[in-house]
Amino acid sequence: MERKRLKGVYLLPNMITTMSLFFGFLAMIWAIQGQYETSALSLLLAALMDGLDGKVARLTNTASEFGVQYDSLADLAAFGIAPAVLLWQWQLQQFGRTGIAAAFFYTACGALRLARFNISAATGKRFFIGLPIPVGACTVACFIFFASHIPAFMLGGLPYAAFGLAIALGLVMVSSVRYFSFKEYDFLRAHPIRSMLIFIALLALVISAPKVMGFLLCAVYIAGGLAYTFIILPRRNRQLLRALTPQDS
């Protein structure tokens, strides 16, 4: 009986991973059918499932090497290939072969990001090195929704924005930029009231304008990693170096 129960528990995280893969597959189908916002919503649901499978595996102590590899393959399909297909069907096909190259660039960078993550040694729980591929897919999905609020006179630039987004996301995925993982909650524990107020304010903004705020939050997260890596971290290192360097009397 205990052996059967454990098999069922080990199966649960992989079932959730399969749901993530399924939503990524649906995103590709709906993109091909021209249902772009439905495809984008499916990508967001895939990201939700991807976040749940790891949590469930850790909470139930059922993480396995098979689950890790299966999750990586599902991520490549759902967050590497599906967003590229969506961008191609939505805007990039206007560029012909160049659009194919941009879509493939996004997919290839996503694959490289996953491969580097799989073989890299642990660098701490606070940061990801390079933009996580699910965040890249969520940014693509949120940009699809955000585009419905773009003024009519700016719609002519939408294909170029989609092209630039594919290239930019690919670059930050394979970069050495540090992104907060939110796996440690020191700030939340130290400032519970402030953290709750921030959460309520963000929730209110998202509810009031979900299509706009979703993309803006993704953009802020991406920009925050760039600012931390290239502005805040070097400044801290210079201050630490000055503190450790003996001063001439």
Backbone bond lengths (Angstrom), bond angles and torsions (degrees), N, CA, C in turn:
res aa  C-N    CA-C-N  psi(-1)  N-CA   C-N-CA  omega(-1)  CA-C   N-CA-C  phi
1 M - - - 1.463 - - 1.528 111.32 -
2 E 1.347 116.74 -44.20 1.453 121.33 179.65 1.512 111.21 -63.67
3 R 1.363 116.24 -38.64 1.461 119.90 179.44 1.525 110.71 -64.78
4 K 1.329 117.58 -41.06 1.460 120.62 178.66 1.521 110.43 -65.52
5 R 1.328 117.40 -39.00 1.456 119.97 179.98 1.518 110.82 -63.66
6 L 1.339 117.23 -43.23 1.457 120.71 179.93 1.521 111.74 -63.99
7 K 1.345 116.58 -37.79 1.456 119.24 177.49 1.517 110.52 -62.98
8 G 1.338 116.73 -38.81 1.451 120.14 178.77 1.516 111.82 -66.23
9 V 1.356 116.03 -39.70 1.452 120.15 179.39 1.522 110.52 -66.09
10 Y 1.356 117.27 -41.52 1.451 120.08 178.38 1.523 111.07 -65.07
11 L 1.315 116.59 -28.48 1.453 120.52 -178.95 1.525 111.70 -73.11
12 L 1.337 118.29 -30.69 1.450 121.63 -173.30 1.535 113.49 -58.99
13 P 1.349 120.70 -50.57 1.468 118.92 179.15 1.527 112.62 -60.23
14 N 1.332 117.40 -37.00 1.458 119.88 -179.90 1.521 111.98 -71.38
15 M 1.323 117.16 -28.87 1.463 120.18 174.06 1.525 110.20 -66.20
16 I 1.333 116.63 -40.57 1.462 120.15 178.31 1.528 109.98 -66.34
17 T 1.338 117.25 -39.73 1.463 120.79 175.52 1.521 110.69 -60.23
18 T 1.334 116.26 -39.76 1.468 120.36 177.79 1.519 110.90 -63.13
19 M 1.330 117.65 -36.98 1.460 120.35 175.88 1.527 111.25 -63.92
20 S 1.320 116.64 -38.94 1.465 119.95 176.02 1.527 110.68 -61.27
21 L 1.330 115.75 -44.76 1.461 120.62 177.60 1.521 110.86 -62.08
22 F 1.332 116.96 -40.95 1.458 121.45 -179.46 1.529 111.53 -62.73
23 F 1.349 116.93 -43.92 1.457 119.51 178.77 1.527 111.20 -66.12
24 G 1.333 117.23 -34.91 1.457 119.58 174.55 1.515 111.87 -64.23
25 F 1.342 116.08 -39.58 1.469 121.05 176.83 1.528 110.59 -63.65
26 L 1.344 116.46 -44.29 1.462 120.11 177.54 1.522 111.28 -61.53
27 A 1.338 116.79 -36.95 1.463 119.98 178.64 1.521 110.98 -59.47
28 M 1.332 117.11 -39.61 1.461 120.10 178.37 1.530 110.98 -67.72
29 I 1.318 116.52 -43.30 1.476 120.35 179.79 1.522 110.39 -60.64
30 W 1.347 116.42 -48.01 1.462 119.75 -178.22 1.523 111.97 -68.18
31 A 1.329 117.48 -32.03 1.466 119.35 176.38 1.523 110.34 -64.90
32 I 1.322 116.73 -42.13 1.469 120.94 179.08 1.531 110.53 -64.52
33 Q 1.333 116.66 -32.81 1.464 121.07 178.72 1.525 112.88 -80.60
34 G 1.324 116.97 -3.47 1.455 120.48 179.27 1.511 114.70 84.94
35 Q 1.318 117.97 9.61 1.467 121.99 178.60 1.536 108.08 -92.80
36 Y 1.319 115.88 76.27 1.460 120.82 -167.57 1.530 113.07 -70.43
37 E 1.304 118.10 -42.29 1.461 119.25 179.91 1.528 111.00 -69.63
38 T 1.313 117.27 -36.08 1.468 120.06 175.35 1.519 110.20 -64.60
39 S 1.312 116.68 -39.72 1.462 121.29 176.33 1.525 110.92 -62.89
40 A 1.332 116.53 -42.34 1.461 120.33 178.80 1.524 111.23 -63.79
41 L 1.337 116.74 -40.98 1.466 120.20 177.36 1.523 110.84 -62.41
42 S 1.316 117.00 -37.65 1.462 120.43 178.28 1.525 111.02 -64.23
43 L 1.327 117.49 -35.93 1.463 120.41 176.21 1.526 111.26 -63.78
44 L 1.322 116.59 -40.15 1.463 120.12 178.44 1.525 111.05 -65.18
45 L 1.324 116.74 -38.60 1.464 120.03 176.80 1.528 110.87 -66.56
46 A 1.320 117.07 -36.98 1.467 120.76 176.18 1.525 110.46 -62.07
47 A 1.329 116.49 -41.17 1.465 120.35 178.44 1.520 111.15 -64.93
48 L 1.340 116.19 -37.71 1.468 119.77 176.95 1.519 111.04 -62.43
49 M 1.325 117.42 -44.99 1.466 121.22 177.62 1.524 111.15 -63.02
50 D 1.338 116.10 -38.54 1.468 120.02 -179.95 1.526 110.94 -64.45
51 G 1.323 116.44 -36.30 1.456 118.97 177.13 1.522 112.65 -70.78
52 L 1.325 116.45 -30.42 1.463 119.99 -177.77 1.517 112.99 -76.69
53 D 1.344 117.30 -36.41 1.472 118.00 -172.82 1.524 112.21 -62.81
54 G 1.335 116.57 -41.61 1.459 118.92 178.09 1.516 112.09 -66.54
55 K 1.334 116.33 -40.27 1.465 120.25 178.92 1.521 110.46 -61.28
56 V 1.339 116.31 -45.18 1.463 120.61 -178.95 1.525 110.32 -63.90
57 A 1.338 116.95 -42.37 1.467 120.32 -179.81 1.524 111.31 -62.02
58 R 1.358 116.35 -39.69 1.467 118.74 -179.70 1.522 111.63 -73.37
59 L 1.335 116.85 -40.87 1.465 119.62 -178.48 1.518 112.20 -66.42
60 T 1.329 116.86 -34.54 1.464 120.69 -178.97 1.525 112.45 -95.58
61 N 1.340 115.44 2.03 1.471 120.80 -179.85 1.534 111.22 55.81
62 T 1.338 115.85 45.46 1.466 120.61 -177.08 1.527 111.61 -122.88
63 A 1.336 117.12 24.50 1.462 119.78 177.02 1.525 109.17 -67.31
64 S 1.333 116.42 142.11 1.460 121.26 -179.83 1.517 109.59 -145.95
65 E 1.313 116.35 160.31 1.467 121.15 177.97 1.522 110.52 -63.42
66 F 1.324 116.55 -37.53 1.464 119.83 176.87 1.525 110.10 -60.27
67 G 1.328 116.64 -44.66 1.459 120.44 179.89 1.519 112.36 -62.50
68 V 1.330 116.04 -38.54 1.469 120.17 179.16 1.523 110.82 -62.92
69 Q 1.330 116.20 -46.54 1.465 120.10 -178.71 1.530 111.14 -68.68
70 Y 1.313 116.77 -39.90 1.464 120.24 179.60 1.525 110.28 -65.20
71 D 1.328 116.74 -40.63 1.457 121.24 178.77 1.523 110.68 -62.36
72 S 1.333 117.03 -39.79 1.458 120.68 180.00 1.526 111.53 -65.36
73 L 1.332 116.89 -42.42 1.465 120.45 178.24 1.534 111.18 -65.27
74 A 1.327 116.04 -40.88 1.464 119.93 177.90 1.525 110.71 -64.38
75 D 1.331 116.63 -39.15 1.467 120.51 178.69 1.523 111.13 -62.82
76 L 1.314 117.77 -40.08 1.462 119.97 179.87 1.523 111.11 -62.14
77 A 1.327 116.55 -41.65 1.466 119.86 179.57 1.520 111.43 -70.74
78 A 1.332 116.77 -47.98 1.464 120.91 -172.88 1.518 112.83 -76.82
79 F 1.343 117.82 -35.47 1.457 120.58 -173.14 1.523 113.70 -115.45
80 G 1.342 116.66 -8.35 1.457 119.87 177.33 1.516 112.50 -104.86
81 I 1.325 116.21 -47.35 1.468 120.62 -176.52 1.533 111.34 -88.82
82 A 1.325 117.59 -47.05 1.470 120.90 -175.57 1.532 112.98 -58.63
83 P 1.349 120.04 -46.51 1.473 118.27 178.01 1.525 112.86 -63.20
84 A 1.340 116.81 -35.01 1.458 119.81 178.89 1.526 110.97 -66.08
85 V 1.337 116.35 -41.54 1.468 120.27 176.36 1.527 110.18 -62.71
86 L 1.326 116.60 -42.24 1.462 120.95 179.48 1.527 110.94 -61.79
87 L 1.327 117.36 -46.91 1.464 120.45 179.19 1.523 111.40 -62.75
88 W 1.332 116.55 -39.25 1.463 120.46 179.84 1.531 110.49 -64.69
89 Q 1.315 116.61 -49.69 1.458 120.17 -178.92 1.533 111.78 -64.81
90 W 1.315 116.52 -33.38 1.457 121.05 -174.01 1.530 112.01 -79.71
91 Q 1.336 117.70 -51.57 1.455 119.98 -173.87 1.531 114.45 -137.02
92 L 1.319 118.87 -33.46 1.461 120.31 -168.24 1.517 113.84 -72.33
93 Q 1.330 118.08 -19.78 1.459 118.33 -179.92 1.525 111.83 -65.35
94 Q 1.323 117.51 -16.76 1.455 120.68 176.67 1.528 112.06 -66.78
95 F 1.339 116.68 -19.17 1.461 120.78 -179.84 1.526 112.39 -94.03
96 G 1.319 118.20 -0.36 1.464 121.16 179.21 1.516 111.60 65.35
97 R 1.325 115.80 -130.96 1.469 120.26 -177.44 1.520 112.18 -63.80
98 T 1.310 116.78 -32.88 1.464 119.54 177.91 1.528 110.23 -64.49
99 G 1.330 116.44 -37.78 1.465 119.91 175.97 1.514 112.11 -65.10
100 I 1.341 116.77 -38.38 1.467 120.30 175.98 1.528 109.61 -61.34
101 A 1.336 116.03 -42.57 1.465 120.58 -179.88 1.532 110.90 -62.01
102 A 1.338 116.53 -41.05 1.464 119.65 -179.69 1.522 110.96 -66.52
103 A 1.332 116.77 -42.58 1.463 120.18 178.80 1.526 111.15 -64.41
104 F 1.336 116.01 -41.94 1.462 119.31 178.68 1.519 111.22 -67.27
105 F 1.330 117.15 -35.44 1.465 120.87 177.96 1.527 110.15 -58.31
106 Y 1.331 116.24 -43.77 1.464 119.67 177.47 1.528 110.59 -60.48
107 T 1.345 116.51 -47.11 1.467 120.04 -178.43 1.516 111.42 -63.38
108 A 1.335 117.29 -44.78 1.459 120.92 -178.03 1.527 111.04 -63.92
109 C 1.334 116.99 -41.41 1.461 119.62 178.52 1.524 110.80 -65.66
110 G 1.338 116.82 -36.51 1.458 119.59 175.89 1.520 111.93 -63.02
111 A 1.336 116.41 -40.78 1.467 120.44 177.80 1.521 110.85 -64.50
112 L 1.328 117.01 -41.91 1.468 120.93 178.21 1.522 110.79 -64.52
113 R 1.324 116.22 -38.77 1.466 120.19 178.71 1.528 110.66 -62.35
114 L 1.317 117.39 -43.41 1.456 121.05 179.06 1.526 111.33 -66.95
115 A 1.328 116.74 -41.58 1.465 119.90 -179.67 1.526 110.86 -64.16
116 R 1.332 116.41 -42.47 1.467 119.57 179.05 1.521 110.85 -65.04
117 F 1.322 116.63 -39.25 1.460 120.44 178.79 1.527 111.01 -64.09
118 N 1.345 116.83 -39.05 1.461 120.79 -176.48 1.523 112.84 -68.02
119 I 1.338 117.27 -33.24 1.469 119.74 -175.08 1.516 113.18 -100.86
120 S 1.312 117.75 -9.32 1.459 119.69 -175.92 1.511 110.27 -78.85
121 A 1.317 114.12 148.84 1.461 119.38 174.82 1.518 108.28 -74.26
122 A 1.298 115.54 159.05 1.465 120.16 -179.32 1.520 110.23 -62.05
123 T 1.328 117.18 130.82 1.463 122.06 179.72 1.525 111.42 -111.04
124 G 1.309 117.05 19.53 1.453 120.63 -177.67 1.513 110.69 103.21
125 K 1.316 115.37 158.31 1.459 120.55 -176.05 1.519 113.08 -88.32
126 R 1.324 118.27 -13.36 1.457 120.00 -172.29 1.524 112.62 -76.48
127 F 1.333 117.84 -29.66 1.458 120.05 -171.49 1.526 111.99 -131.52
128 F 1.334 114.88 149.37 1.453 122.98 163.31 1.522 107.26 -98.54
129 I 1.324 116.28 144.45 1.457 120.61 173.65 1.522 107.82 -97.32
130 G 1.317 115.98 110.39 1.452 121.08 -172.44 1.523 110.06 89.91
131 L 1.314 116.30 151.43 1.462 120.62 -179.24 1.524 110.45 -64.92
132 P 1.324 119.39 126.55 1.475 120.54 176.79 1.527 110.45 -59.84
133 I 1.319 116.21 138.74 1.466 120.53 -175.19 1.528 112.81 -62.44
134 P 1.347 121.35 -33.50 1.474 118.26 175.24 1.523 112.77 -62.84
135 V 1.335 117.40 -34.24 1.463 120.26 177.64 1.527 110.01 -66.87
136 G 1.333 116.76 -37.88 1.460 119.59 175.98 1.513 111.61 -60.11
137 A 1.333 116.35 -44.12 1.467 120.29 179.12 1.521 111.14 -65.94
138 C 1.333 117.68 -40.30 1.461 120.78 178.21 1.526 111.05 -64.38
139 T 1.328 116.85 -35.30 1.464 120.16 177.68 1.522 110.82 -64.99
140 V 1.337 116.55 -41.83 1.468 120.19 176.01 1.526 110.05 -61.22
141 A 1.333 116.80 -46.63 1.465 120.90 -178.59 1.521 111.35 -62.00
142 C 1.332 116.39 -44.96 1.459 119.93 -178.82 1.524 111.36 -68.16
143 F 1.328 117.14 -30.64 1.464 119.75 177.04 1.532 110.87 -66.87
144 I 1.329 116.32 -34.83 1.470 120.08 175.73 1.528 110.10 -59.48
145 F 1.326 116.91 -46.06 1.467 120.69 178.53 1.528 111.09 -67.44
146 F 1.327 116.46 -41.69 1.460 121.45 -178.54 1.529 111.62 -61.54
147 A 1.335 116.85 -32.22 1.466 121.27 -176.51 1.521 112.46 -61.30
148 S 1.329 117.12 -24.99 1.467 119.65 179.92 1.522 112.01 -69.41
149 H 1.334 117.89 -14.09 1.463 122.09 179.23 1.522 112.01 -102.30
150 I 1.317 117.82 1.33 1.457 120.37 178.91 1.529 109.16 -73.63
151 P 1.346 118.61 133.04 1.469 120.59 179.90 1.527 111.50 -58.75
152 A 1.318 115.35 151.24 1.465 120.97 -175.18 1.526 112.61 -58.83
153 F 1.345 117.06 -36.66 1.461 119.08 -176.87 1.533 112.63 -70.90
154 M 1.350 117.15 -11.68 1.460 120.97 179.70 1.528 112.72 -102.03
155 L 1.317 117.36 -2.64 1.464 120.16 -175.21 1.529 112.15 -65.92
156 G 1.323 117.08 -24.80 1.461 119.43 178.19 1.521 113.06 -62.82
157 G 1.318 116.70 -25.05 1.459 120.41 179.20 1.511 113.91 -90.29
158 L 1.336 117.11 -0.13 1.459 120.63 -176.66 1.529 113.11 -61.61
159 P 1.340 119.99 -43.06 1.478 118.74 177.41 1.526 112.63 -59.28
160 Y 1.327 117.02 -38.15 1.464 120.18 179.62 1.528 110.87 -69.97
161 A 1.336 116.42 -35.12 1.463 119.71 176.04 1.522 110.78 -65.04
162 A 1.341 116.93 -41.55 1.465 120.70 178.16 1.524 110.58 -64.98
163 F 1.333 116.25 -39.99 1.468 120.65 177.99 1.530 110.25 -62.31
164 G 1.342 115.96 -48.18 1.461 119.74 179.01 1.513 112.67 -63.24
165 L 1.334 116.71 -35.85 1.464 120.07 179.20 1.524 111.07 -64.39
166 A 1.330 117.13 -43.14 1.463 120.50 179.76 1.528 110.81 -60.21
167 I 1.341 116.29 -44.66 1.466 120.20 -179.25 1.521 110.78 -68.53
168 A 1.338 117.02 -45.19 1.463 120.57 -177.05 1.527 111.65 -63.83
169 L 1.326 117.03 -43.60 1.463 119.77 179.06 1.520 111.29 -64.38
170 G 1.329 116.39 -40.07 1.459 119.28 177.18 1.519 111.66 -60.29
171 L 1.316 116.89 -42.66 1.467 120.66 -178.48 1.519 112.30 -66.15
172 V 1.336 117.06 -43.95 1.468 117.67 -178.34 1.529 111.54 -72.28
173 M 1.329 117.90 -23.74 1.465 118.81 176.98 1.516 111.51 -67.78
174 V 1.324 118.00 -35.87 1.467 120.41 -177.97 1.525 111.77 -98.28
175 S 1.324 117.39 6.06 1.458 121.43 -179.01 1.526 110.78 -80.52
176 S 1.317 114.83 178.44 1.470 120.99 175.45 1.523 111.18 -101.23
177 V 1.328 116.31 16.96 1.464 120.78 179.39 1.526 109.69 -66.57
178 R 1.329 115.94 138.05 1.458 121.01 -179.06 1.523 110.32 -93.94
179 Y 1.336 114.89 130.56 1.459 121.20 178.75 1.518 109.58 -122.37
180 F 1.314 115.79 135.23 1.464 120.74 -180.00 1.528 110.03 -61.50
181 S 1.317 115.02 133.95 1.461 120.61 -177.23 1.526 112.59 -91.92
182 F 1.343 117.35 -17.78 1.463 122.80 -177.15 1.524 111.92 59.89
183 K 1.347 116.29 25.57 1.464 120.17 176.49 1.525 112.00 -89.29
184 E 1.329 115.87 -14.45 1.453 120.09 175.91 1.516 108.09 -114.61
185 Y 1.307 116.46 142.06 1.457 121.19 -170.70 1.525 111.44 -122.59
186 D 1.337 116.83 37.11 1.465 119.95 -179.09 1.525 111.21 -61.84
187 F 1.355 115.63 -42.94 1.461 119.03 -179.06 1.524 110.71 -64.85
188 L 1.335 116.33 -40.46 1.465 119.92 -178.90 1.520 110.94 -64.71
189 R 1.329 116.17 -39.88 1.468 119.44 -179.51 1.528 110.66 -70.29
190 A 1.341 116.10 -36.57 1.465 119.80 -177.51 1.531 111.98 -75.50
191 H 1.341 117.08 -29.95 1.466 120.87 -177.09 1.534 109.51 -132.34
192 P 1.319 118.03 67.83 1.469 119.51 -174.32 1.526 113.32 -65.00
193 I 1.359 118.17 -41.60 1.463 120.67 -178.52 1.525 110.23 -67.10
194 R 1.320 116.97 -45.80 1.460 120.90 179.44 1.520 110.64 -62.52
195 S 1.325 117.21 -41.34 1.463 121.01 179.46 1.523 110.87 -63.85
196 M 1.339 116.84 -40.63 1.459 120.22 178.94 1.524 111.21 -65.33
197 L 1.342 117.06 -40.87 1.463 120.29 178.48 1.524 111.67 -63.70
198 I 1.342 116.41 -41.00 1.458 120.35 177.45 1.524 110.52 -63.04
199 F 1.330 115.79 -43.19 1.464 119.82 179.32 1.528 111.08 -62.20
200 I 1.333 117.26 -44.10 1.465 120.88 -179.55 1.527 110.53 -63.57
201 A 1.346 116.46 -41.24 1.466 120.03 179.48 1.529 110.82 -63.74
202 L 1.343 116.91 -44.10 1.464 119.96 178.88 1.525 111.44 -64.97
203 L 1.328 115.81 -40.95 1.470 119.79 178.61 1.526 110.92 -61.73
204 A 1.334 116.48 -42.20 1.460 120.13 178.88 1.526 111.40 -63.46
205 L 1.330 116.89 -40.71 1.465 120.51 179.14 1.518 111.09 -65.42
206 V 1.330 116.51 -42.78 1.466 119.97 -179.48 1.526 110.49 -65.32
207 I 1.331 116.72 -41.57 1.461 119.73 179.76 1.528 110.91 -65.72
208 S 1.334 116.68 -38.33 1.462 120.08 -177.19 1.520 112.41 -70.84
209 A 1.321 117.77 -34.99 1.473 120.76 -179.44 1.525 108.98 -147.22
210 P 1.346 117.88 72.54 1.471 120.92 -172.68 1.526 113.77 -62.16
211 K 1.328 117.84 -38.81 1.460 119.99 -176.43 1.520 111.93 -68.99
212 V 1.322 116.73 -33.06 1.459 120.47 178.82 1.525 110.88 -81.93
213 M 1.331 116.36 -49.38 1.453 120.68 -173.92 1.518 112.46 -67.88
214 G 1.343 117.96 -31.71 1.465 119.73 178.21 1.515 111.49 -58.93
215 F 1.331 116.23 -48.45 1.468 119.42 179.77 1.525 111.38 -69.17
216 L 1.333 117.37 -38.77 1.460 119.66 179.55 1.527 111.89 -63.11
217 L 1.335 117.04 -38.80 1.466 119.64 178.28 1.526 111.03 -65.27
218 C 1.339 116.70 -40.14 1.464 119.71 175.80 1.518 110.73 -62.40
219 A 1.337 116.60 -43.03 1.464 120.71 -179.70 1.523 111.07 -64.75
220 V 1.329 117.02 -39.94 1.467 120.65 178.96 1.527 110.46 -65.31
221 Y 1.335 117.02 -41.09 1.465 120.37 178.40 1.526 110.85 -61.63
222 I 1.336 117.20 -44.58 1.466 121.14 179.81 1.522 110.62 -65.34
223 A 1.341 116.70 -45.61 1.457 120.73 179.58 1.524 111.48 -65.93
224 G 1.336 116.58 -34.57 1.455 120.25 178.88 1.521 112.48 -63.07
225 G 1.333 116.49 -40.01 1.463 119.51 176.77 1.515 112.02 -64.59
226 L 1.321 116.96 -40.35 1.466 121.00 177.78 1.529 110.83 -64.19
227 A 1.333 116.22 -43.88 1.463 119.91 -179.50 1.526 111.07 -65.27
228 Y 1.332 117.00 -41.46 1.463 119.91 179.78 1.524 110.96 -64.08
229 T 1.339 116.84 -43.28 1.459 121.10 -174.68 1.519 112.61 -71.75
230 F 1.330 116.75 -41.69 1.468 119.88 -170.94 1.527 114.26 -102.95
231 I 1.339 117.74 -10.41 1.465 119.36 -179.80 1.527 111.12 -121.50
232 I 1.335 116.67 -58.11 1.463 119.87 -173.47 1.521 111.90 -70.60
233 L 1.346 117.59 -48.21 1.463 120.81 -176.62 1.524 112.44 -63.35
234 P 1.351 119.90 -46.89 1.476 118.27 176.43 1.520 112.83 -60.59
235 R 1.332 117.33 -36.06 1.463 119.92 178.93 1.525 110.58 -65.23
236 R 1.328 116.44 -41.31 1.463 119.81 177.53 1.523 110.63 -64.20
237 N 1.321 116.63 -40.79 1.469 119.88 -179.85 1.521 111.13 -64.16
238 R 1.335 117.43 -39.52 1.471 120.26 178.33 1.522 110.74 -65.92
239 Q 1.329 116.91 -39.83 1.467 119.92 178.44 1.523 111.28 -65.31
240 L 1.346 115.99 -40.51 1.460 119.91 178.41 1.512 110.80 -65.68
241 L 1.342 116.53 -39.85 1.460 120.48 179.46 1.517 110.78 -64.23
242 R 1.318 117.06 -41.35 1.471 119.59 178.27 1.517 110.43 -65.72
243 A 1.332 117.12 -36.19 1.468 119.66 -179.65 1.519 111.68 -68.46
244 L 1.341 116.93 -32.00 1.465 120.74 -177.63 1.518 112.65 -87.66
245 T 1.346 117.02 -16.99 1.464 120.50 -178.06 1.522 109.57 -82.36
246 P 1.347 118.76 125.76 1.481 120.40 178.89 1.523 110.02 -61.46
247 Q 1.329 115.57 134.92 1.464 120.83 179.06 1.520 109.92 -87.83
248 D 1.336 115.36 138.58 1.486 120.10 177.88 1.524 109.06 -72.34
249 S 1.292 115.76 131.81 1.457 120.27 179.29 1.520 111.08 -86.40
